[in-house]
Amino acid sequence: MPRITIRLGKVPTYLKENPGAPFILVFILALVVIAVIYSYDRALADELATNAFYFLVVGVLLQVIAVARQKRTNDANSEADA
């Protein structure tokens, strides 16, 4: 069975250092959409707001993990230099 591969190239270093950034960006954009939709359909806006906060939670958790990893590698590098 043939396998299809899609090559996107290198992942930008910003996304490697900040893996939660896309999720937080989606949260911010969702808030703008919710502000527009709210006057037309409150139930839909409430549902979107709930889902948007899930994106925020995922984004913040990914950022915390990234910062912890970065701190751990910096500590390991500083011990190796000493």
VOKOL-636730 format. One line per 3 residues: number of its first residue (from 0); for each residue z, x, y of N, C-alpha, C, O. Coordinates in nm, 3 decimals. Each point is the difference from the previous one (the first is absolute). Layout:
N
NUM	Z:X:Y:Z:X:Y:Z:X:Y:Z:X:Y; ... .
***
This chain:
82
0	0.000:0.085:-0.118:0.000:-0.085:0.118:0.000:0.090:0.125:0.087:0.086:0.014; -0.183:-0.107:0.075:-0.006:0.085:0.119:0.117:-0.031:0.095:0.044:-0.114:0.013; 0.001:0.218:0.051:0.111:-0.014:0.093:-0.052:0.017:0.142:-0.078:0.091:0.028 .
3	0.122:-0.178:0.060:-0.041:0.005:0.139:0.113:0.064:0.080:0.115:-0.042:-0.008; -0.150:0.145:0.084:0.100:0.063:0.086:-0.046:-0.009:0.145:-0.118:0.015:0.031; 0.212:-0.038:0.053:-0.026:-0.007:0.144:0.079:0.113:0.065:0.122:0.007:-0.012 .
6	-0.192:0.079:0.079:0.065:0.113:0.066:0.009:-0.030:0.150:-0.100:-0.025:0.067; 0.222:0.029:-0.019:0.023:-0.026:0.141:0.014:0.127:0.081:0.009:-0.004:0.123; -0.008:0.115:-0.188:0.021:0.126:0.069:0.149:0.029:0.006:0.080:-0.059:-0.073 .
9	-0.046:0.150:0.159:0.141:0.038:0.012:0.077:-0.109:0.073:-0.049:-0.063:0.093; 0.171:0.043:-0.137:0.089:-0.093:0.070:0.046:0.070:0.127:0.047:0.114:-0.007; -0.058:-0.178:0.121:0.045:0.065:0.123:0.147:0.043:-0.010:0.082:-0.067:-0.062 .
12	-0.053:0.180:0.122:0.136:0.053:-0.009:0.100:-0.096:0.063:0.116:-0.004:-0.042; -0.158:-0.073:0.142:0.092:-0.095:0.062:0.050:-0.101:-0.102:0.118:-0.034:-0.002; -0.208:-0.015:-0.083:0.040:-0.098:-0.101:0.084:0.063:-0.110:0.084:-0.067:-0.061 .
15	-0.106:0.196:0.034:0.086:0.068:-0.097:0.141:0.015:0.054:0.097:-0.014:-0.073; -0.086:0.044:0.202:0.131:0.019:0.062:0.067:-0.132:0.033:0.123:-0.007:0.004; -0.200:-0.097:0.020:0.053:-0.131:0.040:-0.060:-0.110:-0.087:-0.085:-0.076:0.047 .
18	0.128:0.065:-0.172:-0.062:-0.099:-0.089:0.032:-0.145:0.037:-0.069:-0.091:-0.045; 0.171:0.068:0.124:0.036:-0.136:0.040:-0.075:-0.050:0.121:0.008:-0.118:0.033; -0.081:0.206:0.033:-0.069:-0.038:0.123:-0.097:-0.117:-0.016:0.001:-0.089:0.085 .
21	-0.085:0.084:-0.189:-0.091:-0.115:-0.012:0.074:-0.133:-0.016:-0.043:-0.102:0.054; 0.154:0.103:-0.127:0.077:-0.123:-0.019:0.064:-0.046:0.131:0.003:-0.119:0.029; 0.047:0.213:0.048:0.061:-0.034:0.129:-0.107:-0.049:0.096:0.025:-0.091:0.079 .
24	-0.143:0.151:-0.084:-0.111:-0.046:0.084:-0.041:-0.142:-0.036:-0.028:-0.081:0.088; 0.023:0.049:-0.217:-0.032:-0.136:-0.044:0.106:-0.097:0.052:-0.033:-0.111:0.042; 0.160:0.152:-0.046:0.107:-0.085:0.052:-0.023:-0.030:0.148:0.012:-0.116:0.042 .
27	-0.043:0.217:0.037:-0.020:-0.020:0.144:-0.120:-0.092:0.025:0.007:-0.090:0.083; -0.116:0.114:-0.154:-0.118:-0.085:0.017:0.027:-0.144:-0.045:-0.050:-0.095:0.060; 0.130:0.081:-0.164:0.035:-0.135:-0.047:0.082:-0.074:0.105:-0.017:-0.120:0.017 .
30	0.104:0.190:0.052:0.078:-0.066:0.107:-0.091:-0.053:0.110:0.024:-0.108:0.055; -0.128:0.182:-0.022:-0.094:-0.046:0.103:-0.073:-0.125:-0.050:-0.015:-0.097:0.075; -0.029:0.100:-0.200:-0.070:-0.116:-0.058:0.094:-0.120:-0.006:-0.041:-0.113:0.029 .
33	0.165:0.136:-0.067:0.098:-0.108:-0.009:0.023:-0.063:0.136:0.015:-0.122:0.010; -0.011:0.203:0.095:0.021:-0.053:0.134:-0.113:-0.095:0.040:0.023:-0.099:0.070; -0.144:0.130:-0.113:-0.116:-0.086:0.032:0.002:-0.126:-0.085:-0.027:-0.109:0.050 .
36	0.059:0.123:-0.178:-0.005:-0.113:-0.094:0.116:-0.098:0.019:-0.013:-0.118:-0.032; 0.124:0.166:0.083:0.123:-0.079:0.001:-0.016:-0.137:0.066:0.054:-0.099:-0.049; -0.127:0.092:0.158:-0.014:-0.128:0.070:-0.088:-0.099:-0.077:0.008:-0.121:0.022 .
39	-0.093:0.171:-0.112:-0.089:-0.087:-0.076:0.058:-0.044:-0.134:-0.013:-0.116:-0.039; 0.078:0.208:-0.030:0.052:-0.031:-0.133:0.128:0.080:-0.024:-0.005:0.116:-0.041; 0.118:-0.179:0.067:0.128:0.070:-0.011:0.033:0.039:-0.144:0.059:0.106:-0.022 .
42	-0.095:-0.188:-0.073:0.030:0.032:-0.140:-0.074:0.126:-0.044:0.057:0.087:-0.066; -0.184:-0.077:0.102:-0.077:0.120:-0.033:0.057:0.123:0.071:0.009:0.107:-0.059; 0.028:-0.124:0.183:0.059:0.111:0.075:0.131:0.046:-0.062:0.026:0.120:-0.008 .
45	0.055:-0.213:-0.037:0.126:0.037:-0.065:-0.026:0.076:-0.130:0.068:0.097:-0.030; -0.166:-0.143:-0.046:-0.034:0.068:-0.126:-0.052:0.141:0.027:0.038:0.095:-0.069; -0.124:-0.081:0.170:-0.051:0.132:0.035:0.112:0.092:0.050:-0.001:0.119:-0.028 .
48	0.095:-0.175:0.102:0.111:0.080:0.050:0.084:0.054:-0.115:0.044:0.115:0.003; -0.021:-0.198:-0.102:0.076:0.045:-0.116:-0.072:0.116:-0.070:0.062:0.101:-0.033; -0.190:-0.116:0.012:-0.078:0.106:-0.065:-0.008:0.124:0.087:-0.001:0.112:-0.051 .
51	-0.007:-0.131:0.182:-0.006:0.115:0.091:0.128:0.083:-0.009:-0.006:0.123:0.004; 0.119:-0.188:-0.016:0.125:0.074:-0.011:0.008:0.078:-0.131:0.063:0.105:-0.005; -0.127:-0.156:-0.100:-0.007:0.078:-0.124:-0.077:0.129:0.022:0.038:0.106:-0.051 .
54	-0.147:-0.114:0.127:-0.075:0.120:0.032:0.086:0.098:0.080:-0.006:0.121:-0.022; 0.085:-0.173:0.113:0.088:0.087:0.078:0.101:0.069:-0.090:0.024:0.120:0.015; 0.035:-0.193:-0.107:0.100:0.059:-0.090:-0.064:0.110:-0.086:0.058:0.108:-0.015 .
57	-0.176:-0.135:-0.040:-0.069:0.100:-0.081:-0.033:0.123:0.083:0.018:0.113:-0.045; -0.067:-0.135:0.166:-0.035:0.112:0.087:0.120:0.086:0.036:-0.009:0.123:-0.001; 0.121:-0.186:0.033:0.120:0.075:0.035:0.053:0.076:-0.121:0.041:0.116:0.013 .
60	-0.042:-0.178:-0.130:0.046:0.070:-0.121:-0.087:0.121:-0.030:0.051:0.107:-0.036; -0.181:-0.121:0.049:-0.089:0.114:-0.023:0.025:0.111:0.101:-0.007:0.118:-0.035; 0.035:-0.154:0.159:0.029:0.101:0.101:0.131:0.072:-0.030:0.010:0.122:0.019 .
63	0.090:-0.195:-0.064:0.129:0.062:-0.035:-0.020:0.099:-0.114:0.055:0.110:0.002; -0.134:-0.149:-0.102:-0.027:0.090:-0.113:-0.074:0.124:0.048:0.031:0.111:-0.043; -0.129:-0.129:0.131:-0.077:0.113:0.051:0.088:0.096:0.079:-0.013:0.122:-0.013 .
66	0.102:-0.176:0.095:0.089:0.086:0.080:0.097:0.074:-0.091:0.029:0.117:0.023; 0.021:-0.184:-0.126:0.092:0.066:-0.094:-0.071:0.113:-0.074:0.057:0.108:-0.019; -0.181:-0.131:-0.023:-0.075:0.105:-0.069:-0.027:0.118:0.093:0.013:0.115:-0.040 .
69	-0.050:-0.145:0.162:-0.029:0.106:0.096:0.125:0.083:0.029:-0.007:0.122:0.011; 0.119:-0.189:0.002:0.126:0.070:0.027:0.035:0.088:-0.120:0.046:0.113:0.018; -0.067:-0.164:-0.140:0.033:0.076:-0.119:-0.088:0.125:-0.010:0.049:0.107:-0.036 .
72	-0.178:-0.120:0.066:-0.088:0.117:-0.007:0.033:0.100:0.110:-0.010:0.121:-0.021; 0.048:-0.171:0.138:0.038:0.091:0.108:0.127:0.075:-0.035:0.012:0.119:0.030; 0.083:-0.185:-0.093:0.124:0.066:-0.043:-0.029:0.105:-0.107:0.057:0.109:0.003 .
75	-0.145:-0.141:-0.096:-0.036:0.094:-0.106:-0.070:0.123:0.058:0.024:0.112:-0.044; -0.110:-0.135:0.142:-0.071:0.112:0.064:0.097:0.088:0.079:-0.014:0.122:0.001; 0.110:-0.182:0.067:0.093:0.079:0.079:0.094:0.081:-0.090:0.040:0.111:0.037 .
78	-0.004:-0.165:-0.156:0.081:0.075:-0.094:-0.079:0.116:-0.061:0.057:0.106:-0.025; -0.184:-0.126:0.001:-0.084:0.106:-0.056:-0.019:0.114:0.099:-0.011:0.115:-0.039; 0.008:-0.148:0.167:-0.017:0.103:0.104:0.127:0.083:0.018:-0.007:0.115:0.044 .
81	0.122:-0.173:-0.078:0.126:0.071:0.024:0.031:0.106:-0.101:0.103:0.067:0.009 .
***
